[in-house]
Amino acid sequence: MRVPGRIRRWLTGSASDPSVRFRFWTEVDGRPPRDPAVRRARKAIGRTGWAAGLLEDQFPDGHWGTPGSSAPELYRPKYIVANWRVIVLADLGITRDDPRVRRAADLILRRWSTRGGDLSGRTGEICATGNAVRALVRFGYLDHPAVQRCIAWIVRTQKSDGGWHCFPSRRGTLDGWEGLAALGEIPESARDEAVRRSIARGAEFYLRRHLMDEGRVRYPPWFRIHYPNHYYYDLLVGLRILTRLGYGSDSRLRPALRWLREKQRADGTWALDADHPDLDPGRGGYEFPGPVFPLRLEPPNEPSRWATVEALSVLARVD
């Protein structure tokens, strides 16, 4: 994909995060894993930049938050404890090769795969279970029994219309994107027929709705770019999932792609519109009772390297 030299230097220079450099070289430039620039960027993830910052205050048992607890909280307070950091670390491209990642992943697997836990294969919510599976597969835990149980659970709980929903419902919702995103992380060669069918049905659910049509009134937060996404949907999330699954040429993506191109700033970059919708309840309709602490990598409303490399990756797959 042709990218202006100024934007290329901004995304790949020494001031950029190694996760951004890795994403640009592999997903926008299309360089192979053994390319020297790709290898340098991947090696730096967790040593410098955002991933290193997220890992620096981790406790020895793998959690973040309150010291000295025999059973540390992994979900609350949002968005600073293990569950949320693990999701972002997986997005940034770090793997279980790093012992700090292994400690966090093993803690979540140990605590949440017991009977009644989100990874037990018996209960769960698509947001928590889907996010955990997506992160764990990226870390390198595809073959773990708890992950395999969760994959079967995600396939089993898919609604008849092809979507997913966190709450008791006969219908899916675009907000339930985590199920399709999790299945999409399974390498093509490792997908059985049930997973392939589930992905095809899930993709059709989103394509049929052009990634944005659900109800008579469009939902404003879906048209704002957020990061970290955690469990928040927006059109860029949908475009990332569908184009990575190979649906970039489907004509039903055109309205969402037009939206993405219109979001590009005059300087050629993209910006984050908000940290999290529930930190801005007056604009989006999201509300969450209780304290919420943003996990911010970049400030909103300014040129964002993460949003820009994400958008360019989508457009590269479409082109």
C-alpha positions as CSV (number, residue, x, y, z in Angstrom):
1,M,0.0,0.0,0.0
2,R,1.3,3.4,-0.9
3,V,1.7,5.6,2.2
4,P,3.1,9.2,2.1
5,G,6.7,9.3,3.3
6,R,5.9,11.7,6.2
7,I,3.3,9.3,7.6
8,R,5.5,6.3,7.1
9,R,8.3,8.0,9.0
10,W,5.9,9.0,11.8
11,L,4.7,5.4,12.2
12,T,8.0,3.7,11.9
13,G,10.6,6.1,13.4
14,S,12.3,5.7,16.7
15,A,9.7,7.9,18.4
16,S,6.9,5.5,17.5
17,D,5.9,2.5,19.6
18,P,7.4,-0.9,18.5
19,S,3.9,-2.3,18.4
20,V,3.0,0.3,15.8
21,R,6.1,-0.3,13.9
22,F,5.5,-4.1,13.9
23,R,1.9,-3.6,12.7
24,F,2.9,-1.2,9.9
25,W,5.7,-3.4,8.6
26,T,3.6,-6.6,8.6
27,E,0.0,-5.4,7.9
28,V,0.5,-2.2,5.8
29,D,3.8,-2.9,4.1
30,G,3.3,-6.6,3.9
31,R,6.8,-7.6,5.0
32,P,7.5,-11.3,6.0
33,P,8.2,-12.3,9.6
34,R,12.0,-12.7,8.9
35,D,12.4,-9.2,7.6
36,P,15.0,-7.4,9.8
37,A,12.7,-4.4,10.5
38,V,9.9,-6.8,11.5
39,R,12.2,-8.8,13.8
40,R,13.6,-5.7,15.5
41,A,10.2,-4.2,16.1
42,R,8.8,-7.5,17.5
43,K,11.9,-7.9,19.8
44,A,11.4,-4.4,21.2
45,I,7.7,-5.0,22.2
46,G,7.6,-5.3,26.0
47,R,11.1,-3.9,26.4
48,T,10.1,-0.3,25.5
49,G,6.9,1.6,24.8
50,W,3.3,0.9,25.7
51,A,3.6,-2.8,26.5
52,A,6.6,-2.2,28.7
53,G,4.7,0.5,30.6
54,L,1.7,-1.8,31.1
55,L,4.0,-4.5,32.5
56,E,6.2,-2.5,34.8
57,D,3.9,-2.5,37.8
58,Q,2.8,-6.1,37.6
59,F,3.0,-8.1,40.8
60,P,5.1,-11.4,40.9
61,D,2.0,-13.6,40.7
62,G,0.9,-11.9,37.5
63,H,-1.8,-9.5,38.7
64,W,-2.1,-5.8,38.8
65,G,-3.9,-3.8,41.5
66,T,-3.9,-4.5,45.2
67,P,-0.7,-6.0,46.7
68,G,-0.8,-8.8,49.3
69,S,-4.1,-10.3,48.3
70,S,-4.3,-14.1,48.1
71,A,-7.1,-13.8,45.5
72,P,-6.6,-10.6,43.7
73,E,-9.5,-9.1,41.7
74,L,-9.0,-9.6,38.0
75,Y,-11.9,-7.6,36.6
76,R,-12.5,-4.6,38.7
77,P,-11.7,-1.8,39.0
78,K,-12.1,-1.1,35.3
79,Y,-9.8,-0.7,33.4
80,I,-6.5,-1.2,35.3
81,V,-6.4,-4.8,36.6
82,A,-5.4,-8.0,34.8
83,N,-8.3,-8.6,32.5
84,W,-8.0,-5.3,30.8
85,R,-4.3,-5.2,30.6
86,V,-4.1,-8.6,29.1
87,I,-6.5,-7.6,26.3
88,V,-4.3,-4.6,25.4
89,L,-1.1,-6.5,25.7
90,A,-2.4,-9.1,23.2
91,D,-3.4,-6.3,20.8
92,L,0.2,-4.9,21.1
93,G,1.7,-8.2,19.8
94,I,3.5,-9.6,22.9
95,T,3.3,-13.4,23.5
96,R,3.9,-16.0,26.1
97,D,7.6,-16.0,25.2
98,D,7.7,-13.1,27.8
99,P,7.5,-14.6,31.3
100,R,5.4,-11.6,32.5
101,V,2.7,-12.5,30.0
102,R,2.8,-16.2,31.0
103,R,2.3,-15.2,34.6
104,A,-0.8,-13.0,33.8
105,A,-2.2,-15.6,31.4
106,D,-1.7,-18.5,33.8
107,L,-3.4,-16.5,36.6
108,I,-6.5,-15.9,34.5
109,L,-6.6,-19.5,33.2
110,R,-6.2,-20.8,36.8
111,R,-8.8,-18.5,38.3
112,W,-11.4,-18.4,35.6
113,S,-11.5,-21.9,34.3
114,T,-12.9,-23.4,37.5
115,R,-16.5,-24.5,37.6
116,G,-18.8,-21.5,37.0
117,G,-16.0,-19.3,35.7
118,D,-16.0,-17.5,32.4
119,L,-13.5,-20.0,31.0
120,S,-15.1,-23.1,32.4
121,G,-17.0,-23.8,29.3
122,R,-20.2,-23.8,31.3
123,T,-21.0,-20.1,31.9
124,G,-19.7,-16.8,30.9
125,E,-20.5,-13.7,28.9
126,I,-19.5,-13.3,25.3
127,C,-17.6,-10.1,26.1
128,A,-15.5,-11.6,28.9
129,T,-15.0,-15.0,27.4
130,G,-14.5,-13.8,23.8
131,N,-11.9,-11.2,24.9
132,A,-10.1,-13.8,27.0
133,V,-10.0,-16.3,24.1
134,R,-8.8,-13.7,21.6
135,A,-6.0,-12.7,24.0
136,L,-5.0,-16.2,25.0
137,V,-4.9,-17.4,21.4
138,R,-2.7,-14.4,20.4
139,F,-0.4,-15.2,23.4
140,G,0.0,-18.8,22.2
141,Y,-2.5,-20.8,24.3
142,L,-4.8,-22.1,21.5
143,D,-4.3,-25.7,22.6
144,H,-5.0,-25.1,26.3
145,P,-8.0,-27.2,27.3
146,A,-9.8,-24.2,28.8
147,V,-9.4,-22.2,25.6
148,Q,-10.7,-25.1,23.6
149,R,-13.7,-25.4,25.9
150,C,-14.4,-21.7,25.4
151,I,-14.2,-21.9,21.6
152,A,-16.8,-24.7,21.7
153,W,-18.9,-22.5,24.0
154,I,-18.7,-19.5,21.7
155,V,-19.8,-21.7,18.8
156,R,-22.6,-23.2,20.9
157,T,-24.0,-19.9,22.1
158,Q,-24.2,-18.2,18.7
159,K,-27.7,-16.9,18.1
160,S,-29.9,-18.2,15.3
161,D,-29.3,-14.9,13.4
162,G,-25.6,-15.4,13.4
163,G,-24.7,-12.9,16.1
164,W,-23.9,-13.0,19.8
165,H,-25.3,-11.2,22.8
166,C,-24.1,-10.9,26.4
167,F,-27.6,-10.9,27.9
168,P,-30.5,-13.3,27.6
169,S,-31.7,-12.7,24.0
170,R,-32.8,-14.6,21.0
171,R,-31.0,-12.1,18.8
172,G,-27.4,-11.0,18.3
173,T,-26.1,-7.5,18.5
174,L,-23.3,-5.7,16.8
175,D,-22.0,-5.0,20.3
176,G,-21.3,-8.7,20.7
177,W,-18.3,-8.6,18.4
178,E,-16.0,-10.5,20.7
179,G,-17.2,-14.0,19.6
180,L,-16.4,-13.5,16.0
181,A,-13.1,-11.7,16.9
182,A,-12.1,-14.7,19.0
183,L,-12.8,-17.3,16.4
184,G,-11.0,-15.1,13.8
185,E,-7.8,-15.5,15.8
186,I,-7.7,-19.3,15.2
187,P,-5.4,-20.0,12.3
188,E,-7.2,-21.2,9.2
189,S,-5.4,-24.6,9.4
190,A,-6.7,-25.1,13.0
191,R,-10.4,-24.3,12.3
192,D,-12.7,-27.3,12.3
193,E,-15.9,-27.3,10.3
194,A,-18.0,-26.0,13.3
195,V,-15.7,-23.0,13.7
196,R,-15.7,-22.3,9.9
197,R,-19.5,-22.4,9.8
198,S,-19.7,-20.1,12.9
199,I,-17.3,-17.6,11.3
200,A,-19.3,-17.5,8.1
201,R,-22.6,-17.0,9.9
202,G,-21.1,-14.4,12.1
203,A,-19.5,-12.5,9.2
204,E,-22.9,-12.5,7.4
205,F,-24.6,-11.1,10.5
206,Y,-22.3,-8.1,10.3
207,L,-22.3,-7.7,6.5
208,R,-26.1,-7.8,6.4
209,R,-26.1,-4.8,8.7
210,H,-23.3,-3.0,6.9
211,L,-21.5,-3.0,10.3
212,M,-23.7,-0.2,11.5
213,D,-27.5,-0.8,11.0
214,E,-29.2,-2.0,14.1
215,G,-32.5,-0.3,15.0
216,R,-34.1,2.7,13.6
217,V,-31.6,5.2,15.0
218,R,-27.9,4.8,14.6
219,Y,-26.0,4.4,17.8
220,P,-23.5,7.4,18.2
221,P,-20.7,5.6,20.0
222,W,-20.3,3.1,17.0
223,F,-19.2,6.1,14.9
224,R,-16.4,7.2,17.2
225,I,-13.0,5.6,17.2
226,H,-11.9,4.3,20.6
227,Y,-8.8,2.6,22.0
228,P,-8.5,0.5,24.1
229,N,-11.7,-1.1,22.8
230,H,-12.0,-3.7,25.6
231,Y,-15.7,-4.6,25.0
232,Y,-16.7,-1.4,23.0
233,Y,-17.7,-1.8,19.4
234,D,-17.1,0.8,16.7
235,L,-17.0,0.6,12.9
236,L,-13.2,0.3,12.9
237,V,-13.5,-2.8,15.2
238,G,-16.0,-4.3,12.7
239,L,-13.7,-3.4,9.7
240,R,-10.7,-4.9,11.4
241,I,-12.5,-8.2,12.0
242,L,-14.2,-8.6,8.6
243,T,-11.1,-7.6,6.5
244,R,-8.9,-9.9,8.5
245,L,-11.3,-12.7,7.8
246,G,-11.1,-12.0,4.1
247,Y,-14.3,-10.0,3.4
248,G,-12.6,-6.8,2.3
249,S,-14.1,-7.0,-1.2
250,D,-17.7,-7.5,-0.1
251,S,-19.7,-4.5,-1.4
252,R,-21.6,-4.3,1.9
253,L,-18.5,-2.9,3.6
254,R,-18.5,0.2,1.4
255,P,-20.5,2.4,3.7
256,A,-18.2,1.6,6.6
257,L,-15.1,2.1,4.4
258,R,-16.5,5.5,3.3
259,W,-16.9,6.4,7.0
260,L,-13.3,5.4,7.7
261,R,-11.9,7.4,4.8
262,E,-14.0,10.4,5.9
263,K,-12.5,10.1,9.4
264,Q,-9.0,10.7,8.0
265,R,-7.7,14.1,9.0
266,A,-6.2,16.7,6.6
267,D,-2.7,15.7,7.7
268,G,-3.3,12.1,6.6
269,T,-3.7,10.7,10.2
270,W,-6.6,9.3,12.2
271,A,-7.4,10.3,15.8
272,L,-9.1,8.6,18.7
273,D,-12.4,10.2,19.5
274,A,-12.6,9.1,23.1
275,D,-10.9,6.9,25.7
276,H,-14.1,5.0,26.6
277,P,-17.7,5.9,26.0
278,D,-18.6,5.3,29.6
279,L,-16.2,8.1,30.6
280,D,-18.3,10.5,28.4
281,P,-21.9,9.5,29.2
282,G,-23.3,12.8,27.9
283,R,-22.4,11.9,24.3
284,G,-22.8,8.2,23.9
285,G,-25.5,6.8,26.2
286,Y,-23.1,4.4,27.8
287,E,-23.3,4.4,31.6
288,F,-21.4,2.3,34.2
289,P,-22.1,2.6,37.9
290,G,-18.9,2.8,40.0
291,P,-15.4,4.2,39.5
292,V,-13.8,3.8,36.1
293,F,-10.1,4.4,35.4
294,P,-9.1,5.0,31.8
295,L,-6.2,2.9,30.4
296,R,-4.9,5.4,28.0
297,L,-2.1,4.9,25.5
298,E,-2.7,8.1,23.5
299,P,-4.8,11.3,24.2
300,P,-8.0,11.6,22.2
301,N,-8.6,14.3,19.5
302,E,-5.0,14.3,18.4
303,P,-3.1,12.4,15.7
304,S,-3.0,8.8,16.9
305,R,-0.4,6.3,15.7
306,W,-2.5,3.4,16.8
307,A,-5.7,4.6,15.1
308,T,-3.7,5.5,12.0
309,V,-1.9,2.1,11.7
310,E,-5.2,0.3,12.4
311,A,-7.0,2.3,9.6
312,L,-4.1,1.8,7.1
313,S,-4.1,-1.9,7.9
314,V,-7.8,-2.1,7.0
315,L,-7.4,-0.2,3.8
316,A,-4.3,-2.3,2.8
317,R,-6.4,-5.5,3.1
318,V,-9.2,-3.9,1.1
319,D,-6.8,-2.7,-1.6
